[in-house]
Amino acid sequence: MASIRRSVGKARKGMGELVRSARTLNATRARQMELMEQTHKELVSIRRELFYQREYLNVLRYEAFSPTGRQVKALTDSVQYDLRQTLELVAERKLSFARFGDGEFRTMFRYDYNLAFQPNSPELRAALRKVLSYDGYDAERLLIGLPHPYLQNLHWQSVWLDMWEDFREVVDPEQKYGDAHVTRPVFFEQLPDDGVDLWRRLWDGKRVCVVTGRNSRFELLDEFFGNVRDAEFIHSVPTNAFEDVPRLVDEVKKTDADLFLIALGPAGTVLAAEASNAGKWAVDTGHLSNSWQHQVQKAPLPEKLPRIIGA
């Protein structure tokens, strides 16, 4: 009997400890719930405050950019063809097309600015300035493309603020320019019904030669380029293609193609201009195929795709 009483006592003691543990656990859970509710309220408050701060900063940003934005709009309105006009002019007059984007302008204006695939140099800056000013190039055979006048985009507001003073000094108010962003997603966004057809008319039934870096992302996608007569490639080096431009010019001169499509960054800008002097029709297309895939097939932006460097 004594052993039974001891066992019952131990059991009661164990049950008491379990009850106390359960009560402690419940109290701990209750405190955790209170802390979670308090943390949630604080996070909601922080989120609301960050929202208002972002709105406030946007107002300040727009106000700070507004004077420059008005000047950018006034200049581009007076000298730049729109997206449709640009591509129609290139097609109708078989103009070579050399594009200047933020990379080309920053390379030209900032000696310490380097693209991952194209190191800067005095020679490259000088070559870009010559192309932009039509120094040695014929405006009857070559159209220069300036950046699309993005005024609400945060990235481009930063770009315009950085380079506006230099930009307006080199742009000739008496010259007409194309819109460099005909090769970018915005072209297909603004011309969803016939943007693809406008491009396909350019190479319809023609012999095309693509000039691009070895292992580049440029693809002759069948949905986009399926109406070319035939196609071949001239490959450049994957980095510092500007050094390869003299050889590429010789290759272009020897190649019997109706249309040259160039994707070489700043070197492509120079090469398109040099090809026009050689009597060739060359269009600096950049990330055209990737831009089409992004806008039409919801693929990643060209800049988000992995960069492949050849051996």
C-alpha positions as CSV (number, residue, x, y, z in Angstrom):
1,M,0.0,0.0,0.0
2,A,2.8,2.3,0.9
3,S,4.3,1.9,-2.5
4,I,1.0,2.6,-4.2
5,R,0.6,5.8,-2.1
6,R,4.1,6.9,-3.1
7,S,3.3,6.2,-6.8
8,V,0.1,8.2,-6.6
9,G,1.9,11.0,-4.9
10,K,4.5,11.1,-7.6
11,A,1.8,11.0,-10.2
12,R,0.0,13.9,-8.6
13,K,3.2,15.8,-8.3
14,G,3.9,15.2,-12.0
15,M,0.5,16.3,-13.0
16,G,1.0,19.4,-10.9
17,E,4.2,20.2,-12.8
18,L,2.4,19.6,-16.1
19,V,-0.3,22.0,-15.2
20,R,2.2,24.6,-14.1
21,S,4.1,24.1,-17.3
22,A,0.9,24.4,-19.3
23,R,0.0,27.6,-17.5
24,T,3.5,29.0,-18.1
25,L,3.4,28.1,-21.7
26,N,-0.1,29.7,-22.1
27,A,1.2,32.8,-20.4
28,T,4.3,32.8,-22.7
29,R,2.1,32.4,-25.8
30,A,-0.2,35.2,-24.6
31,R,2.8,37.5,-24.2
32,Q,4.1,36.5,-27.6
33,M,0.8,37.3,-29.2
34,E,0.7,40.7,-27.5
35,L,4.3,41.3,-28.8
36,M,3.3,40.2,-32.3
37,E,0.3,42.5,-32.3
38,Q,2.4,45.3,-31.0
39,T,5.1,44.6,-33.6
40,H,2.5,44.5,-36.4
41,K,1.1,47.8,-35.4
42,E,4.5,49.3,-35.3
43,L,5.4,47.9,-38.8
44,V,2.1,49.3,-40.2
45,S,3.0,52.6,-38.7
46,I,6.5,52.5,-40.1
47,R,5.2,51.5,-43.5
48,R,2.7,54.3,-43.5
49,E,5.4,56.8,-42.5
50,L,7.8,55.5,-45.3
51,F,4.9,55.8,-47.8
52,Y,4.4,59.5,-46.9
53,Q,8.2,60.1,-46.9
54,R,8.4,58.5,-50.4
55,E,5.6,60.7,-51.6
56,Y,7.3,63.7,-50.1
57,L,10.6,62.8,-51.7
58,N,8.9,62.3,-55.0
59,V,7.5,65.9,-54.8
60,L,10.9,67.2,-54.0
61,R,12.4,65.1,-56.9
62,Y,9.9,66.3,-59.4
63,E,10.3,69.9,-58.3
64,A,14.1,69.6,-58.5
65,F,14.0,68.0,-62.0
66,S,11.2,70.2,-63.4
67,P,13.4,73.0,-64.8
68,T,15.7,70.5,-66.5
69,G,12.8,68.4,-67.7
70,R,11.2,71.4,-69.4
71,Q,14.4,72.2,-71.2
72,V,14.8,68.5,-72.2
73,K,11.3,68.5,-73.6
74,A,11.7,71.8,-75.4
75,L,14.9,70.7,-77.2
76,T,13.8,67.1,-78.1
77,D,10.4,68.4,-79.3
78,S,12.2,70.7,-81.7
79,V,14.9,68.4,-83.0
80,Q,13.8,64.8,-82.6
81,Y,11.5,62.5,-84.7
82,D,9.2,60.4,-82.7
83,L,9.5,56.6,-82.5
84,R,7.4,55.8,-85.6
85,Q,8.8,58.6,-87.7
86,T,12.3,57.4,-86.9
87,L,11.9,53.9,-88.1
88,E,9.8,54.9,-91.1
89,L,12.5,57.3,-92.2
90,V,15.3,54.7,-91.7
91,A,13.3,52.3,-93.9
92,E,12.1,54.6,-96.6
93,R,15.4,56.4,-97.2
94,K,17.6,53.4,-96.2
95,L,19.5,55.5,-93.7
96,S,22.1,54.0,-91.5
97,F,21.2,54.6,-87.9
98,A,23.7,55.3,-85.1
99,R,22.2,55.4,-81.6
100,F,23.3,57.4,-78.5
101,G,21.9,56.2,-75.2
102,D,22.9,57.0,-71.7
103,G,25.9,54.7,-72.0
104,E,27.3,56.5,-75.1
105,F,26.7,60.0,-73.6
106,R,28.2,59.1,-70.2
107,T,31.2,57.5,-72.0
108,M,31.6,60.6,-74.1
109,F,31.1,63.1,-71.3
110,R,32.8,61.3,-68.3
111,Y,36.3,60.1,-68.8
112,D,36.0,57.9,-65.7
113,Y,32.8,56.2,-66.8
114,N,33.3,52.6,-68.0
115,L,30.8,50.1,-69.3
116,A,31.4,46.5,-68.2
117,F,32.0,45.4,-71.8
118,Q,33.6,48.7,-73.2
119,P,36.4,50.5,-71.3
120,N,36.6,54.2,-71.9
121,S,39.4,55.9,-73.8
122,P,40.2,59.3,-75.3
123,E,39.9,57.7,-78.8
124,L,36.4,56.4,-78.1
125,R,35.2,59.7,-76.7
126,A,36.6,61.5,-79.7
127,A,35.0,59.0,-82.2
128,L,31.6,59.4,-80.5
129,R,31.8,63.2,-80.7
130,K,32.6,63.0,-84.4
131,V,29.6,60.8,-85.1
132,L,27.3,63.0,-83.0
133,S,28.4,66.2,-84.8
134,Y,28.4,64.6,-88.3
135,D,32.1,65.4,-88.5
136,G,33.1,63.5,-91.6
137,Y,29.7,61.8,-92.0
138,D,26.8,62.6,-94.4
139,A,23.4,63.4,-92.9
140,E,21.9,62.2,-96.2
141,R,23.1,58.7,-95.5
142,L,23.2,58.6,-91.7
143,L,20.6,59.4,-89.0
144,I,21.8,59.9,-85.4
145,G,19.4,58.7,-82.6
146,L,19.1,60.6,-79.3
147,P,17.6,59.1,-76.2
148,H,13.9,59.0,-75.8
149,P,12.8,62.0,-73.7
150,Y,11.9,60.1,-70.5
151,L,10.8,62.7,-68.0
152,Q,9.0,60.7,-65.3
153,N,11.5,57.8,-65.1
154,L,13.7,57.9,-62.0
155,H,16.8,56.5,-63.8
156,W,16.4,58.9,-66.7
157,Q,15.8,61.9,-64.4
158,S,19.1,61.1,-62.8
159,V,20.7,60.8,-66.3
160,W,19.3,64.1,-67.6
161,L,20.4,65.9,-64.4
162,D,23.9,64.5,-64.7
163,M,24.5,65.2,-68.4
164,W,22.0,67.9,-69.5
165,E,24.5,70.8,-69.6
166,D,26.9,68.8,-71.7
167,F,24.1,67.3,-73.8
168,R,22.6,70.6,-74.9
169,E,26.0,71.9,-75.9
170,V,26.6,69.1,-78.4
171,V,23.1,68.8,-79.9
172,D,22.7,71.0,-83.0
173,P,19.3,72.8,-82.8
174,E,19.3,73.0,-86.6
175,Q,19.7,69.3,-87.1
176,K,17.0,66.6,-87.0
177,Y,17.7,63.4,-84.9
178,G,15.9,60.1,-84.5
179,D,14.7,58.4,-81.3
180,A,17.4,55.9,-80.2
181,H,14.8,53.9,-78.3
182,V,13.2,52.4,-81.4
183,T,15.2,49.3,-80.3
184,R,14.0,49.3,-76.7
185,P,10.8,47.9,-75.1
186,V,9.2,51.4,-75.1
187,F,8.9,51.2,-78.9
188,F,6.8,48.0,-78.8
189,E,4.9,49.4,-75.8
190,Q,3.8,52.6,-77.6
191,L,3.3,50.8,-81.0
192,P,1.7,47.5,-79.9
193,D,-0.3,47.0,-83.1
194,D,2.3,47.5,-85.8
195,G,5.7,47.9,-84.0
196,V,6.8,44.4,-85.0
197,D,5.7,44.9,-88.6
198,L,7.5,48.2,-88.9
199,W,10.8,46.4,-88.0
200,R,10.0,43.4,-90.2
201,R,9.5,45.6,-93.2
202,L,13.1,46.8,-92.8
203,W,14.6,43.4,-93.6
204,D,11.8,41.7,-95.5
205,G,13.3,39.5,-98.2
206,K,16.8,41.0,-97.7
207,R,20.2,39.5,-97.1
208,V,21.1,40.4,-93.6
209,C,24.4,40.5,-91.8
210,V,24.5,40.7,-88.0
211,V,27.6,42.3,-86.5
212,T,27.9,41.5,-82.8
213,G,30.2,40.3,-80.1
214,R,31.2,36.6,-79.8
215,N,28.6,34.7,-77.7
216,S,26.4,37.8,-77.5
217,R,22.7,37.6,-76.6
218,F,21.5,38.9,-80.0
219,E,19.3,36.3,-81.7
220,L,17.6,36.1,-85.1
221,L,14.3,35.0,-83.5
222,D,12.2,33.4,-86.2
223,E,9.0,35.1,-85.0
224,F,10.8,38.5,-85.5
225,F,13.3,37.8,-88.3
226,G,11.6,34.9,-90.1
227,N,11.1,37.0,-93.3
228,V,14.8,37.7,-94.0
229,R,16.1,36.2,-97.3
230,D,19.2,34.9,-95.6
231,A,21.5,35.8,-92.8
232,E,25.2,35.7,-91.7
233,F,27.2,36.9,-88.8
234,I,30.4,38.9,-88.3
235,H,31.6,38.4,-84.8
236,S,33.7,40.9,-82.8
237,V,35.5,40.5,-79.5
238,P,33.2,40.3,-76.4
239,T,34.9,43.2,-74.7
240,N,36.4,46.4,-76.0
241,A,34.9,46.1,-79.4
242,F,35.9,49.7,-80.2
243,E,39.5,48.5,-80.7
244,D,38.1,46.0,-83.3
245,V,36.2,48.7,-85.4
246,P,38.9,49.1,-88.1
247,R,38.8,45.3,-88.8
248,L,35.0,45.3,-88.7
249,V,34.8,48.1,-91.2
250,D,37.0,46.1,-93.6
251,E,34.8,43.0,-93.1
252,V,31.6,45.1,-93.7
253,K,33.0,46.5,-96.9
254,K,33.8,42.9,-98.2
255,T,30.4,41.5,-97.2
256,D,27.6,41.5,-99.8
257,A,24.6,42.1,-97.6
258,D,21.6,44.4,-98.1
259,L,21.4,45.4,-94.5
260,F,23.8,45.2,-91.5
261,L,22.3,44.9,-88.0
262,I,24.8,46.0,-85.4
263,A,24.8,45.2,-81.6
264,L,28.1,46.3,-80.1
265,G,27.3,49.1,-77.6
266,P,29.3,52.3,-78.2
267,A,31.4,50.6,-80.8
268,G,28.2,49.8,-82.7
269,T,27.4,53.5,-82.8
270,V,30.8,54.3,-84.4
271,L,30.6,51.3,-86.7
272,A,27.1,52.2,-88.1
273,A,28.5,55.6,-89.0
274,E,31.6,54.2,-90.6
275,A,29.5,51.7,-92.6
276,S,27.4,54.5,-93.9
277,N,30.5,56.2,-95.2
278,A,31.4,52.9,-97.0
279,G,28.1,53.0,-98.8
280,K,26.5,50.3,-96.6
281,W,23.1,50.3,-94.9
282,A,23.8,49.7,-91.3
283,V,21.4,50.0,-88.4
284,D,22.6,50.0,-84.8
285,T,20.0,47.7,-83.2
286,G,21.5,47.0,-79.8
287,H,19.2,44.8,-77.7
288,L,16.4,44.8,-80.2
289,S,15.5,41.1,-80.1
290,N,15.6,41.0,-76.3
291,S,13.5,44.2,-76.1
292,W,10.9,42.6,-78.3
293,Q,10.9,39.4,-76.1
294,H,10.5,41.5,-73.0
295,Q,7.6,43.5,-74.2
296,V,5.8,40.8,-76.2
297,Q,6.8,37.6,-74.5
298,K,7.3,39.0,-70.9
299,A,10.9,37.9,-70.8
300,P,13.3,39.8,-68.5
301,L,14.7,43.2,-69.5
302,P,17.8,43.0,-71.6
303,E,19.9,44.3,-68.7
304,K,18.6,41.6,-66.4
305,L,19.8,38.8,-68.7
306,P,23.1,37.0,-67.8
307,R,26.1,38.4,-69.7
308,I,28.1,35.7,-71.5
309,I,31.7,36.3,-72.2
310,G,33.4,34.3,-74.9
311,A,36.9,32.9,-74.8
